[in-house]
């Protein structure tokens, strides 16, 4: 039971992170800024 709850919590956290990243990237004004932000995210992981 605990393992299922933990797995569900991890799934929710991952979805929230993806949603946050999508919102952040969609706020980019132009393609150069989008590419710069994507590189910054990839290097920070």
mmCIF entry with sequence, helices, sheets and N, C-alpha, C, O atoms, coordinates in Angstrom:
data_MODEL
# 
_entry.id   MODEL 
# 
_entity.id                         1 
_entity.type                       polymer 
_entity.pdbx_number_of_molecules   1 
# 
_entity_poly.entity_id                      1 
_entity_poly.type                           'polypeptide(L)' 
_entity_poly.nstd_linkage                   no 
_entity_poly.nstd_monomer                   no 
_entity_poly.pdbx_seq_one_letter_code       
;(UNK)(UNK)(UNK)(UNK)(UNK)(UNK)(UNK)(UNK)(UNK)(UNK)(UNK)(UNK)(UNK)(UNK)(UNK)(UNK)
(UNK)(UNK)(UNK)(UNK)(UNK)(UNK)(UNK)(UNK)(UNK)(UNK)(UNK)(UNK)(UNK)(UNK)(UNK)(UNK)
(UNK)(UNK)(UNK)(UNK)(UNK)(UNK)(UNK)(UNK)(UNK)(UNK)(UNK)(UNK)(UNK)
;
_entity_poly.pdbx_seq_one_letter_code_can   XXXXXXXXXXXXXXXXXXXXXXXXXXXXXXXXXXXXXXXXXXXXX 
_entity_poly.pdbx_strand_id                 A 
# 
loop_
_entity_poly_seq.entity_id 
_entity_poly_seq.num 
_entity_poly_seq.mon_id 
_entity_poly_seq.hetero 
1 1  UNK n 
1 2  UNK n 
1 3  UNK n 
1 4  UNK n 
1 5  UNK n 
1 6  UNK n 
1 7  UNK n 
1 8  UNK n 
1 9  UNK n 
1 10 UNK n 
1 11 UNK n 
1 12 UNK n 
1 13 UNK n 
1 14 UNK n 
1 15 UNK n 
1 16 UNK n 
1 17 UNK n 
1 18 UNK n 
1 19 UNK n 
1 20 UNK n 
1 21 UNK n 
1 22 UNK n 
1 23 UNK n 
1 24 UNK n 
1 25 UNK n 
1 26 UNK n 
1 27 UNK n 
1 28 UNK n 
1 29 UNK n 
1 30 UNK n 
1 31 UNK n 
1 32 UNK n 
1 33 UNK n 
1 34 UNK n 
1 35 UNK n 
1 36 UNK n 
1 37 UNK n 
1 38 UNK n 
1 39 UNK n 
1 40 UNK n 
1 41 UNK n 
1 42 UNK n 
1 43 UNK n 
1 44 UNK n 
1 45 UNK n 
# 
_struct_asym.id          A 
_struct_asym.entity_id   1 
# 
loop_
_struct_conf.conf_type_id 
_struct_conf.id 
_struct_conf.pdbx_PDB_helix_id 
_struct_conf.beg_label_comp_id 
_struct_conf.beg_label_asym_id 
_struct_conf.beg_label_seq_id 
_struct_conf.pdbx_beg_PDB_ins_code 
_struct_conf.end_label_comp_id 
_struct_conf.end_label_asym_id 
_struct_conf.end_label_seq_id 
_struct_conf.pdbx_end_PDB_ins_code 
_struct_conf.beg_auth_comp_id 
_struct_conf.beg_auth_asym_id 
_struct_conf.beg_auth_seq_id 
_struct_conf.end_auth_comp_id 
_struct_conf.end_auth_asym_id 
_struct_conf.end_auth_seq_id 
_struct_conf.pdbx_PDB_helix_class 
_struct_conf.details 
_struct_conf.pdbx_PDB_helix_length 
HELX_P HELX_P1 AA1 UNK A 2  ? UNK A 26 ? UNK A 2  UNK A 26 1 ? 25 
HELX_P HELX_P2 AA2 UNK A 31 ? UNK A 44 ? UNK A 31 UNK A 44 1 ? 14 
# 
_struct_conf_type.id          HELX_P 
_struct_conf_type.criteria    ? 
_struct_conf_type.reference   ? 
# 
loop_
_atom_site.group_PDB 
_atom_site.id 
_atom_site.type_symbol 
_atom_site.label_atom_id 
_atom_site.label_alt_id 
_atom_site.label_comp_id 
_atom_site.label_asym_id 
_atom_site.label_entity_id 
_atom_site.label_seq_id 
_atom_site.pdbx_PDB_ins_code 
_atom_site.Cartn_x 
_atom_site.Cartn_y 
_atom_site.Cartn_z 
_atom_site.occupancy 
_atom_site.B_iso_or_equiv 
_atom_site.pdbx_formal_charge 
_atom_site.auth_seq_id 
_atom_site.auth_comp_id 
_atom_site.auth_asym_id 
_atom_site.auth_atom_id 
_atom_site.pdbx_PDB_model_num 
ATOM 1   N N  . UNK A 1 1  ? 0.831  -1.200 0.000   1.00 0.00 ? 1  UNK A N  1 
ATOM 2   C CA . UNK A 1 1  ? 0.000  0.000  0.000   1.00 0.00 ? 1  UNK A CA 1 
ATOM 3   C C  . UNK A 1 1  ? 0.869  1.254  0.000   1.00 0.00 ? 1  UNK A C  1 
ATOM 4   O O  . UNK A 1 1  ? 0.641  2.172  -0.788  1.00 0.00 ? 1  UNK A O  1 
ATOM 5   N N  . UNK A 1 2  ? 1.879  1.291  0.898   1.00 0.00 ? 2  UNK A N  1 
ATOM 6   C CA . UNK A 1 2  ? 2.758  2.458  0.982   1.00 0.00 ? 2  UNK A CA 1 
ATOM 7   C C  . UNK A 1 2  ? 3.509  2.666  -0.323  1.00 0.00 ? 2  UNK A C  1 
ATOM 8   O O  . UNK A 1 2  ? 3.698  3.801  -0.761  1.00 0.00 ? 2  UNK A O  1 
ATOM 9   N N  . UNK A 1 3  ? 3.936  1.576  -0.944  1.00 0.00 ? 3  UNK A N  1 
ATOM 10  C CA . UNK A 1 3  ? 4.676  1.668  -2.205  1.00 0.00 ? 3  UNK A CA 1 
ATOM 11  C C  . UNK A 1 3  ? 3.802  2.268  -3.297  1.00 0.00 ? 3  UNK A C  1 
ATOM 12  O O  . UNK A 1 3  ? 4.289  3.051  -4.114  1.00 0.00 ? 3  UNK A O  1 
ATOM 13  N N  . UNK A 1 4  ? 2.521  1.915  -3.326  1.00 0.00 ? 4  UNK A N  1 
ATOM 14  C CA . UNK A 1 4  ? 1.613  2.474  -4.325  1.00 0.00 ? 4  UNK A CA 1 
ATOM 15  C C  . UNK A 1 4  ? 1.405  3.962  -4.104  1.00 0.00 ? 4  UNK A C  1 
ATOM 16  O O  . UNK A 1 4  ? 1.378  4.733  -5.064  1.00 0.00 ? 4  UNK A O  1 
ATOM 17  N N  . UNK A 1 5  ? 1.259  4.372  -2.858  1.00 0.00 ? 5  UNK A N  1 
ATOM 18  C CA . UNK A 1 5  ? 1.095  5.796  -2.550  1.00 0.00 ? 5  UNK A CA 1 
ATOM 19  C C  . UNK A 1 5  ? 2.349  6.582  -2.916  1.00 0.00 ? 5  UNK A C  1 
ATOM 20  O O  . UNK A 1 5  ? 2.265  7.684  -3.460  1.00 0.00 ? 5  UNK A O  1 
ATOM 21  N N  . UNK A 1 6  ? 3.509  6.009  -2.615  1.00 0.00 ? 6  UNK A N  1 
ATOM 22  C CA . UNK A 1 6  ? 4.764  6.662  -2.940  1.00 0.00 ? 6  UNK A CA 1 
ATOM 23  C C  . UNK A 1 6  ? 4.927  6.797  -4.454  1.00 0.00 ? 6  UNK A C  1 
ATOM 24  O O  . UNK A 1 6  ? 5.364  7.837  -4.947  1.00 0.00 ? 6  UNK A O  1 
ATOM 25  N N  . UNK A 1 7  ? 4.579  5.760  -5.172  1.00 0.00 ? 7  UNK A N  1 
ATOM 26  C CA . UNK A 1 7  ? 4.661  5.798  -6.631  1.00 0.00 ? 7  UNK A CA 1 
ATOM 27  C C  . UNK A 1 7  ? 3.718  6.853  -7.205  1.00 0.00 ? 7  UNK A C  1 
ATOM 28  O O  . UNK A 1 7  ? 4.084  7.577  -8.131  1.00 0.00 ? 7  UNK A O  1 
ATOM 29  N N  . UNK A 1 8  ? 2.509  6.940  -6.659  1.00 0.00 ? 8  UNK A N  1 
ATOM 30  C CA . UNK A 1 8  ? 1.543  7.947  -7.111  1.00 0.00 ? 8  UNK A CA 1 
ATOM 31  C C  . UNK A 1 8  ? 2.045  9.356  -6.811  1.00 0.00 ? 8  UNK A C  1 
ATOM 32  O O  . UNK A 1 8  ? 1.873  10.259 -7.629  1.00 0.00 ? 8  UNK A O  1 
ATOM 33  N N  . UNK A 1 9  ? 2.657  9.551  -5.658  1.00 0.00 ? 9  UNK A N  1 
ATOM 34  C CA . UNK A 1 9  ? 3.197  10.854 -5.294  1.00 0.00 ? 9  UNK A CA 1 
ATOM 35  C C  . UNK A 1 9  ? 4.333  11.249 -6.228  1.00 0.00 ? 9  UNK A C  1 
ATOM 36  O O  . UNK A 1 9  ? 4.398  12.394 -6.675  1.00 0.00 ? 9  UNK A O  1 
ATOM 37  N N  . UNK A 1 10 ? 5.207  10.333 -6.521  1.00 0.00 ? 10 UNK A N  1 
ATOM 38  C CA . UNK A 1 10 ? 6.312  10.604 -7.451  1.00 0.00 ? 10 UNK A CA 1 
ATOM 39  C C  . UNK A 1 10 ? 5.761  10.965 -8.826  1.00 0.00 ? 10 UNK A C  1 
ATOM 40  O O  . UNK A 1 10 ? 6.259  11.890 -9.468  1.00 0.00 ? 10 UNK A O  1 
ATOM 41  N N  . UNK A 1 11 ? 4.752  10.252 -9.277  1.00 0.00 ? 11 UNK A N  1 
ATOM 42  C CA . UNK A 1 11 ? 4.129  10.539 -10.568 1.00 0.00 ? 11 UNK A CA 1 
ATOM 43  C C  . UNK A 1 11 ? 3.535  11.951 -10.580 1.00 0.00 ? 11 UNK A C  1 
ATOM 44  O O  . UNK A 1 11 ? 3.704  12.685 -11.554 1.00 0.00 ? 11 UNK A O  1 
ATOM 45  N N  . UNK A 1 12 ? 2.851  12.327 -9.517  1.00 0.00 ? 12 UNK A N  1 
ATOM 46  C CA . UNK A 1 12 ? 2.266  13.670 -9.439  1.00 0.00 ? 12 UNK A CA 1 
ATOM 47  C C  . UNK A 1 12 ? 3.350  14.751 -9.438  1.00 0.00 ? 12 UNK A C  1 
ATOM 48  O O  . UNK A 1 12 ? 3.190  15.788 -10.082 1.00 0.00 ? 12 UNK A O  1 
ATOM 49  N N  . UNK A 1 13 ? 4.433  14.516 -8.729  1.00 0.00 ? 13 UNK A N  1 
ATOM 50  C CA . UNK A 1 13 ? 5.527  15.488 -8.703  1.00 0.00 ? 13 UNK A CA 1 
ATOM 51  C C  . UNK A 1 13 ? 6.180  15.638 -10.075 1.00 0.00 ? 13 UNK A C  1 
ATOM 52  O O  . UNK A 1 13 ? 6.526  16.747 -10.483 1.00 0.00 ? 13 UNK A O  1 
ATOM 53  N N  . UNK A 1 14 ? 6.346  14.535 -10.778 1.00 0.00 ? 14 UNK A N  1 
ATOM 54  C CA . UNK A 1 14 ? 6.919  14.595 -12.123 1.00 0.00 ? 14 UNK A CA 1 
ATOM 55  C C  . UNK A 1 14 ? 6.002  15.340 -13.077 1.00 0.00 ? 14 UNK A C  1 
ATOM 56  O O  . UNK A 1 14 ? 6.470  16.125 -13.901 1.00 0.00 ? 14 UNK A O  1 
ATOM 57  N N  . UNK A 1 15 ? 4.706  15.104 -12.977 1.00 0.00 ? 15 UNK A N  1 
ATOM 58  C CA . UNK A 1 15 ? 3.753  15.828 -13.826 1.00 0.00 ? 15 UNK A CA 1 
ATOM 59  C C  . UNK A 1 15 ? 3.780  17.318 -13.532 1.00 0.00 ? 15 UNK A C  1 
ATOM 60  O O  . UNK A 1 15 ? 3.728  18.136 -14.451 1.00 0.00 ? 15 UNK A O  1 
ATOM 61  N N  . UNK A 1 16 ? 3.861  17.672 -12.261 1.00 0.00 ? 16 UNK A N  1 
ATOM 62  C CA . UNK A 1 16 ? 3.914  19.088 -11.886 1.00 0.00 ? 16 UNK A CA 1 
ATOM 63  C C  . UNK A 1 16 ? 5.174  19.743 -12.440 1.00 0.00 ? 16 UNK A C  1 
ATOM 64  O O  . UNK A 1 16 ? 5.126  20.879 -12.912 1.00 0.00 ? 16 UNK A O  1 
ATOM 65  N N  . UNK A 1 17 ? 6.296  19.036 -12.387 1.00 0.00 ? 17 UNK A N  1 
ATOM 66  C CA . UNK A 1 17 ? 7.548  19.578 -12.915 1.00 0.00 ? 17 UNK A CA 1 
ATOM 67  C C  . UNK A 1 17 ? 7.457  19.772 -14.426 1.00 0.00 ? 17 UNK A C  1 
ATOM 68  O O  . UNK A 1 17 ? 7.894  20.800 -14.943 1.00 0.00 ? 17 UNK A O  1 
ATOM 69  N N  . UNK A 1 18 ? 6.896  18.801 -15.135 1.00 0.00 ? 18 UNK A N  1 
ATOM 70  C CA . UNK A 1 18 ? 6.747  18.936 -16.586 1.00 0.00 ? 18 UNK A CA 1 
ATOM 71  C C  . UNK A 1 18 ? 5.824  20.106 -16.920 1.00 0.00 ? 18 UNK A C  1 
ATOM 72  O O  . UNK A 1 18 ? 6.085  20.861 -17.857 1.00 0.00 ? 18 UNK A O  1 
ATOM 73  N N  . UNK A 1 19 ? 4.764  20.250 -16.165 1.00 0.00 ? 19 UNK A N  1 
ATOM 74  C CA . UNK A 1 19 ? 3.835  21.347 -16.390 1.00 0.00 ? 19 UNK A CA 1 
ATOM 75  C C  . UNK A 1 19 ? 4.519  22.691 -16.156 1.00 0.00 ? 19 UNK A C  1 
ATOM 76  O O  . UNK A 1 19 ? 4.321  23.638 -16.917 1.00 0.00 ? 19 UNK A O  1 
ATOM 77  N N  . UNK A 1 20 ? 5.323  22.765 -15.103 1.00 0.00 ? 20 UNK A N  1 
ATOM 78  C CA . UNK A 1 20 ? 6.051  23.999 -14.804 1.00 0.00 ? 20 UNK A CA 1 
ATOM 79  C C  . UNK A 1 20 ? 7.028  24.322 -15.918 1.00 0.00 ? 20 UNK A C  1 
ATOM 80  O O  . UNK A 1 20 ? 7.139  25.475 -16.337 1.00 0.00 ? 20 UNK A O  1 
ATOM 81  N N  . UNK A 1 21 ? 7.735  23.314 -16.397 1.00 0.00 ? 21 UNK A N  1 
ATOM 82  C CA . UNK A 1 21 ? 8.688  23.531 -17.494 1.00 0.00 ? 21 UNK A CA 1 
ATOM 83  C C  . UNK A 1 21 ? 7.970  23.963 -18.770 1.00 0.00 ? 21 UNK A C  1 
ATOM 84  O O  . UNK A 1 21 ? 8.432  24.864 -19.471 1.00 0.00 ? 21 UNK A O  1 
ATOM 85  N N  . UNK A 1 22 ? 6.846  23.323 -19.069 1.00 0.00 ? 22 UNK A N  1 
ATOM 86  C CA . UNK A 1 22 ? 6.086  23.701 -20.271 1.00 0.00 ? 22 UNK A CA 1 
ATOM 87  C C  . UNK A 1 22 ? 5.631  25.156 -20.190 1.00 0.00 ? 22 UNK A C  1 
ATOM 88  O O  . UNK A 1 22 ? 5.727  25.894 -21.170 1.00 0.00 ? 22 UNK A O  1 
ATOM 89  N N  . UNK A 1 23 ? 5.142  25.564 -19.038 1.00 0.00 ? 23 UNK A N  1 
ATOM 90  C CA . UNK A 1 23 ? 4.703  26.950 -18.865 1.00 0.00 ? 23 UNK A CA 1 
ATOM 91  C C  . UNK A 1 23 ? 5.878  27.907 -19.005 1.00 0.00 ? 23 UNK A C  1 
ATOM 92  O O  . UNK A 1 23 ? 5.752  28.965 -19.623 1.00 0.00 ? 23 UNK A O  1 
ATOM 93  N N  . UNK A 1 24 ? 7.002  27.545 -18.443 1.00 0.00 ? 24 UNK A N  1 
ATOM 94  C CA . UNK A 1 24 ? 8.200  28.384 -18.522 1.00 0.00 ? 24 UNK A CA 1 
ATOM 95  C C  . UNK A 1 24 ? 8.672  28.525 -19.967 1.00 0.00 ? 24 UNK A C  1 
ATOM 96  O O  . UNK A 1 24 ? 8.969  29.629 -20.423 1.00 0.00 ? 24 UNK A O  1 
ATOM 97  N N  . UNK A 1 25 ? 8.738  27.409 -20.680 1.00 0.00 ? 25 UNK A N  1 
ATOM 98  C CA . UNK A 1 25 ? 9.202  27.455 -22.061 1.00 0.00 ? 25 UNK A CA 1 
ATOM 99  C C  . UNK A 1 25 ? 8.222  28.179 -22.976 1.00 0.00 ? 25 UNK A C  1 
ATOM 100 O O  . UNK A 1 25 ? 8.645  28.858 -23.911 1.00 0.00 ? 25 UNK A O  1 
ATOM 101 N N  . UNK A 1 26 ? 6.949  28.051 -22.732 1.00 0.00 ? 26 UNK A N  1 
ATOM 102 C CA . UNK A 1 26 ? 5.969  28.716 -23.585 1.00 0.00 ? 26 UNK A CA 1 
ATOM 103 C C  . UNK A 1 26 ? 5.974  30.222 -23.389 1.00 0.00 ? 26 UNK A C  1 
ATOM 104 O O  . UNK A 1 26 ? 5.428  30.958 -24.211 1.00 0.00 ? 26 UNK A O  1 
ATOM 105 N N  . UNK A 1 27 ? 6.583  30.684 -22.311 1.00 0.00 ? 27 UNK A N  1 
ATOM 106 C CA . UNK A 1 27 ? 6.657  32.124 -22.079 1.00 0.00 ? 27 UNK A CA 1 
ATOM 107 C C  . UNK A 1 27 ? 7.794  32.775 -22.863 1.00 0.00 ? 27 UNK A C  1 
ATOM 108 O O  . UNK A 1 27 ? 7.930  33.999 -22.844 1.00 0.00 ? 27 UNK A O  1 
ATOM 109 N N  . UNK A 1 28 ? 8.600  31.991 -23.542 1.00 0.00 ? 28 UNK A N  1 
ATOM 110 C CA . UNK A 1 28 ? 9.703  32.545 -24.327 1.00 0.00 ? 28 UNK A CA 1 
ATOM 111 C C  . UNK A 1 28 ? 9.163  33.369 -25.489 1.00 0.00 ? 28 UNK A C  1 
ATOM 112 O O  . UNK A 1 28 ? 8.198  32.985 -26.149 1.00 0.00 ? 28 UNK A O  1 
ATOM 113 N N  . UNK A 1 29 ? 9.800  34.495 -25.719 1.00 0.00 ? 29 UNK A N  1 
ATOM 114 C CA . UNK A 1 29 ? 9.325  35.412 -26.749 1.00 0.00 ? 29 UNK A CA 1 
ATOM 115 C C  . UNK A 1 29 ? 9.731  34.964 -28.141 1.00 0.00 ? 29 UNK A C  1 
ATOM 116 O O  . UNK A 1 29 ? 8.937  35.086 -29.073 1.00 0.00 ? 29 UNK A O  1 
ATOM 117 N N  . UNK A 1 30 ? 10.927 34.456 -28.309 1.00 0.00 ? 30 UNK A N  1 
ATOM 118 C CA . UNK A 1 30 ? 11.369 34.047 -29.635 1.00 0.00 ? 30 UNK A CA 1 
ATOM 119 C C  . UNK A 1 30 ? 12.146 32.735 -29.564 1.00 0.00 ? 30 UNK A C  1 
ATOM 120 O O  . UNK A 1 30 ? 12.436 32.235 -28.477 1.00 0.00 ? 30 UNK A O  1 
ATOM 121 N N  . UNK A 1 31 ? 12.473 32.195 -30.703 1.00 0.00 ? 31 UNK A N  1 
ATOM 122 C CA . UNK A 1 31 ? 13.117 30.886 -30.762 1.00 0.00 ? 31 UNK A CA 1 
ATOM 123 C C  . UNK A 1 31 ? 14.511 30.888 -30.127 1.00 0.00 ? 31 UNK A C  1 
ATOM 124 O O  . UNK A 1 31 ? 14.900 29.908 -29.492 1.00 0.00 ? 31 UNK A O  1 
ATOM 125 N N  . UNK A 1 32 ? 15.253 31.960 -30.289 1.00 0.00 ? 32 UNK A N  1 
ATOM 126 C CA . UNK A 1 32 ? 16.588 32.015 -29.680 1.00 0.00 ? 32 UNK A CA 1 
ATOM 127 C C  . UNK A 1 32 ? 16.491 31.940 -28.165 1.00 0.00 ? 32 UNK A C  1 
ATOM 128 O O  . UNK A 1 32 ? 17.261 31.230 -27.518 1.00 0.00 ? 32 UNK A O  1 
ATOM 129 N N  . UNK A 1 33 ? 15.550 32.672 -27.610 1.00 0.00 ? 33 UNK A N  1 
ATOM 130 C CA . UNK A 1 33 ? 15.363 32.637 -26.157 1.00 0.00 ? 33 UNK A CA 1 
ATOM 131 C C  . UNK A 1 33 ? 14.895 31.248 -25.720 1.00 0.00 ? 33 UNK A C  1 
ATOM 132 O O  . UNK A 1 33 ? 15.340 30.746 -24.688 1.00 0.00 ? 33 UNK A O  1 
ATOM 133 N N  . UNK A 1 34 ? 14.019 30.632 -26.481 1.00 0.00 ? 34 UNK A N  1 
ATOM 134 C CA . UNK A 1 34 ? 13.541 29.282 -26.168 1.00 0.00 ? 34 UNK A CA 1 
ATOM 135 C C  . UNK A 1 34 ? 14.703 28.295 -26.161 1.00 0.00 ? 34 UNK A C  1 
ATOM 136 O O  . UNK A 1 34 ? 14.827 27.482 -25.245 1.00 0.00 ? 34 UNK A O  1 
ATOM 137 N N  . UNK A 1 35 ? 15.549 28.366 -27.179 1.00 0.00 ? 35 UNK A N  1 
ATOM 138 C CA . UNK A 1 35 ? 16.697 27.463 -27.239 1.00 0.00 ? 35 UNK A CA 1 
ATOM 139 C C  . UNK A 1 35 ? 17.646 27.695 -26.069 1.00 0.00 ? 35 UNK A C  1 
ATOM 140 O O  . UNK A 1 35 ? 18.162 26.733 -25.498 1.00 0.00 ? 35 UNK A O  1 
ATOM 141 N N  . UNK A 1 36 ? 17.886 28.944 -25.703 1.00 0.00 ? 36 UNK A N  1 
ATOM 142 C CA . UNK A 1 36 ? 18.760 29.258 -24.578 1.00 0.00 ? 36 UNK A CA 1 
ATOM 143 C C  . UNK A 1 36 ? 18.194 28.678 -23.279 1.00 0.00 ? 36 UNK A C  1 
ATOM 144 O O  . UNK A 1 36 ? 18.923 28.103 -22.470 1.00 0.00 ? 36 UNK A O  1 
ATOM 145 N N  . UNK A 1 37 ? 16.896 28.838 -23.099 1.00 0.00 ? 37 UNK A N  1 
ATOM 146 C CA . UNK A 1 37 ? 16.248 28.321 -21.875 1.00 0.00 ? 37 UNK A CA 1 
ATOM 147 C C  . UNK A 1 37 ? 16.290 26.789 -21.840 1.00 0.00 ? 37 UNK A C  1 
ATOM 148 O O  . UNK A 1 37 ? 16.518 26.198 -20.785 1.00 0.00 ? 37 UNK A O  1 
ATOM 149 N N  . UNK A 1 38 ? 16.072 26.150 -22.989 1.00 0.00 ? 38 UNK A N  1 
ATOM 150 C CA . UNK A 1 38 ? 16.101 24.685 -23.036 1.00 0.00 ? 38 UNK A CA 1 
ATOM 151 C C  . UNK A 1 38 ? 17.498 24.175 -22.696 1.00 0.00 ? 38 UNK A C  1 
ATOM 152 O O  . UNK A 1 38 ? 17.636 23.190 -21.971 1.00 0.00 ? 38 UNK A O  1 
ATOM 153 N N  . UNK A 1 39 ? 18.533 24.835 -23.210 1.00 0.00 ? 39 UNK A N  1 
ATOM 154 C CA . UNK A 1 39 ? 19.903 24.433 -22.886 1.00 0.00 ? 39 UNK A CA 1 
ATOM 155 C C  . UNK A 1 39 ? 20.178 24.616 -21.394 1.00 0.00 ? 39 UNK A C  1 
ATOM 156 O O  . UNK A 1 39 ? 20.822 23.775 -20.766 1.00 0.00 ? 39 UNK A O  1 
ATOM 157 N N  . UNK A 1 40 ? 19.687 25.719 -20.833 1.00 0.00 ? 40 UNK A N  1 
ATOM 158 C CA . UNK A 1 40 ? 19.885 25.984 -19.404 1.00 0.00 ? 40 UNK A CA 1 
ATOM 159 C C  . UNK A 1 40 ? 19.210 24.902 -18.544 1.00 0.00 ? 40 UNK A C  1 
ATOM 160 O O  . UNK A 1 40 ? 19.766 24.471 -17.534 1.00 0.00 ? 40 UNK A O  1 
ATOM 161 N N  . UNK A 1 41 ? 18.027 24.477 -18.949 1.00 0.00 ? 41 UNK A N  1 
ATOM 162 C CA . UNK A 1 41 ? 17.327 23.426 -18.208 1.00 0.00 ? 41 UNK A CA 1 
ATOM 163 C C  . UNK A 1 41 ? 18.074 22.107 -18.298 1.00 0.00 ? 41 UNK A C  1 
ATOM 164 O O  . UNK A 1 41 ? 18.216 21.398 -17.302 1.00 0.00 ? 41 UNK A O  1 
ATOM 165 N N  . UNK A 1 42 ? 18.557 21.773 -19.510 1.00 0.00 ? 42 UNK A N  1 
ATOM 166 C CA . UNK A 1 42 ? 19.273 20.512 -19.694 1.00 0.00 ? 42 UNK A CA 1 
ATOM 167 C C  . UNK A 1 42 ? 20.568 20.474 -18.889 1.00 0.00 ? 42 UNK A C  1 
ATOM 168 O O  . UNK A 1 42 ? 20.917 19.425 -18.346 1.00 0.00 ? 42 UNK A O  1 
ATOM 169 N N  . UNK A 1 43 ? 21.278 21.577 -18.799 1.00 0.00 ? 43 UNK A N  1 
ATOM 170 C CA . UNK A 1 43 ? 22.539 21.594 -18.064 1.00 0.00 ? 43 UNK A CA 1 
ATOM 171 C C  . UNK A 1 43 ? 22.328 21.622 -16.557 1.00 0.00 ? 43 UNK A C  1 
ATOM 172 O O  . UNK A 1 43 ? 23.213 21.225 -15.799 1.00 0.00 ? 43 UNK A O  1 
ATOM 173 N N  . UNK A 1 44 ? 21.150 22.091 -16.111 1.00 0.00 ? 44 UNK A N  1 
ATOM 174 C CA . UNK A 1 44 ? 20.901 22.160 -14.666 1.00 0.00 ? 44 UNK A CA 1 
ATOM 175 C C  . UNK A 1 44 ? 20.464 20.828 -14.085 1.00 0.00 ? 44 UNK A C  1 
ATOM 176 O O  . UNK A 1 44 ? 20.427 20.676 -12.864 1.00 0.00 ? 44 UNK A O  1 
ATOM 177 N N  . UNK A 1 45 ? 20.132 19.862 -14.925 1.00 0.00 ? 45 UNK A N  1 
ATOM 178 C CA . UNK A 1 45 ? 19.648 18.564 -14.421 1.00 0.00 ? 45 UNK A CA 1 
ATOM 179 C C  . UNK A 1 45 ? 20.772 17.639 -14.088 1.00 0.00 ? 45 UNK A C  1 
ATOM 180 O O  . UNK A 1 45 ? 20.537 16.512 -13.654 1.00 0.00 ? 45 UNK A O  1 
# 
